Amino acid sequence: MVATIALPDESLTWRLSRDLDAEFADVVSSFEAAVYTTALRMSGRADDAEDLAAETFLRAYAALRQYDPARIVELQLRPWLITICLNAWRNQVRTAARRPARDTRTFVPEPAATGESPEEAAERNDEADQLAGWLQRLADKQRTAIVLRHVVGLPYAEVALVLRCPEGTAKSHVSRGLTQLRALMSHDPEVLR
C-alpha cells in the first residue's frame, strides 16, 4: 500500500506563487466573506465595507506582484488579508477625521426573499444595527479582536497575528471587549425591555 502525500500544488499559496494572475481569483473567492465581514463590522457601513474589501484585494494583488515566490508560499493568507483590510480602514478613519462630516444615513438594501416576514426581517436588521452600534463604542483593539474572533471566526492564533501581539494578549482583548459589550448591553434600555 502506498501512502498518499499531499502535493504542494494543492496549496493555494503554492499555486499563487506559480501563477498570480490565474490564481488570484481563488484568493478573492476564498477570503472575500472574511474580509467583507471584517470591513463591515469595523466601519459600520455596508458601502464603506464594500470599498474597503475592494481596496484590500487591490492592495494585496499589488503587494503579491512584488513578492518573490518563496515569500508567497509562506504567507498565511487570511490573517494577511485581514491585516491589509484593517490598515485600509485605519487610513480611511484618519482621512475622514481631516474632512468635514458627511451624511451618516445609510441605505439599507431590500432584503432578499428568505421566507421571513417583513417584521422578522426588520427585527433582525434592528438587532444587527444595535450590535454594530455597541461595537462602534468599544476601543479599537477590543472591537477588532471581537470581530475577528466572534464575527469572522478566526482562531486566537490568527487573531494574534492580525493584532501583532501574543495569543494571550489577543484572548485578553477579546475577553475585555466582551465584558465591555455586556456592560453596554446591560445599560441599554432597549435590551432591558
N, C-alpha and C positions, 0 to 999 in steps of 0.2 A: 504494500500500500504506500502510495506517495503522498506526502503531506503537501497541501497547497499553501503557498506563501503569497500573501497579498503583494501584488506588484506595485511599485512606486507610481505607475501611471494611473492607479485608481485614486490617487490623492489629487484633490482639486489644486492644491498649491503646486504639485509637481507638474500637472498639465498646464497650469497657468505659467509656470516658468519656461515651458517649452513653446507656448503659442498664446501670448497675452490676448491678442485680438480675437482669436477664436473662442477662448475660454472665459473671457471677462463677463459675457452674458450669464454664464453659470454662477459667477460670483454674485452678480446682481440678483438673480432669481433665488439663490440660496440664502442671501442675507438681507434682502430688501425689507422683509417684515420686521426683523430685529432693529434695523437702522431706522425705519419709519416710526416704529413704536417708541424708540428712544427719543427721536426728534419731537414727536407729538407730546410726550409727557414732559419733556424739558421745556418746550416752547409754549405749550398750552393752546396752540392754534394749528388747525389742520393745514391751512395754506402755507404757513411757515414751515411746518413739518415736511411737506412735500418739497419745498425749496431746499431745506436742509438735507433731506435724503438725496436729492439730485446732486447737490453740491458735494456731498460726501463721496458719492460714486465717481464724480468727475475728478475730485482731488485724489482719490485712490488710484484711478486709472493713470493720471499724470505721474503720481509717485511710482507706480509699478513700472512705468516706461523707463524710469531712471535706475531701477534696482537691477542688480545682476541676478541671474537665475538662482544662485545658491541662497541669496537673501530671501527671495520669493518663497523658496521651498521651506524655509524656516519660519515663515510668518504664521501666526495664529490669526486667521482672517477675521473672525467675528470680533474679538476684542480690539483688533487693529482698526477695523471699520468703525466701530462704536467710538473709539477714541477720536478718530477723524471727525465724526459727527458731533461729538461734544465740543471739540475745538472750534468747529464751524459755528456752533450755537453760541459759544462764548464770544467769538468775534462778532456775531450778529448782535448780541446784547451790548457789547462795548460800542458798536457803531450806532445802535439805536439810542444809547444814552447821550450821544452827541447831537442827535437830531431832535426836532420838535416832535411832540407826541402825535401819534396817528390815531385814526378811528379804531377803537378796540372792539367794535361789534363784530361778531363772527358770523359768517354764513354757514349754516348747518345744512348740508345736503339732505335731500329727501332720502329716508332710509329705504334700502332695498326690501322687496317683499319677502318677509321671513316667516310669515304666518302669525306674527304677533299683532295684537290690536294697536291702534294708534295711541291708546292710553298707556299700554305696556311699553311701547317704543319711547314715548315721551318720558315716562318714569325712568327707563333705563338711561336715556340721554341726560336727564336731570342728575341722576346718581353719578354718571361719568363726569359731568360738569362740576359737581361738588367735589369729587375726588381730585380732579385737576386743580381746582381752587385751593384745596388743602395742600396738595403737593407744591404748588407755587409759593406757599408760605414757609416752606422748610428751607433750611440752609442748603446751599448748592451741593455740598458733598453728601449730605443726608438724602436729598431728593434724588441725586444721581444714583447713589447706592441702592435706594429702594426701587427706583425704576429699573435699574439693571437686574437686580435680584428677583423682584416680585412681579414686574410687568414684562420685561424681556425674557426672564427666566435663566439668566446666566448663573453658573455655579460660582461660589465665592472666589475660587481661584481666578476666574476670568474677570470678576468684578474688581479684584485686587489689581490685576494687570491694567485694566482701564483707568482705575483711580491712581495707579502708580504708588501703591502702598502695600504693606504686608497683608496677608489674608486676614489676620486677626483684627487689623485696623479696619478693613472692609466690613467685617462682621460687626464691629463696633459702630460704624457709620449706619449700617442697616438697623441695628438694634436701637440706637438713639433716635434715628429718623422715625421708626415705627412708634416708639414711645411718644415722640412729639406729635405724630399724626393722630395717635389715640387721644392725646390731650386736646388737640384741636377739635376732633370729632366730638369729644365729650362736652365741650363748651358751646357747640353749635346748637342753637335752638331747633333747627330743622331735624337734627338727629334725635333729639330728646322727645319729639312729639310722638 
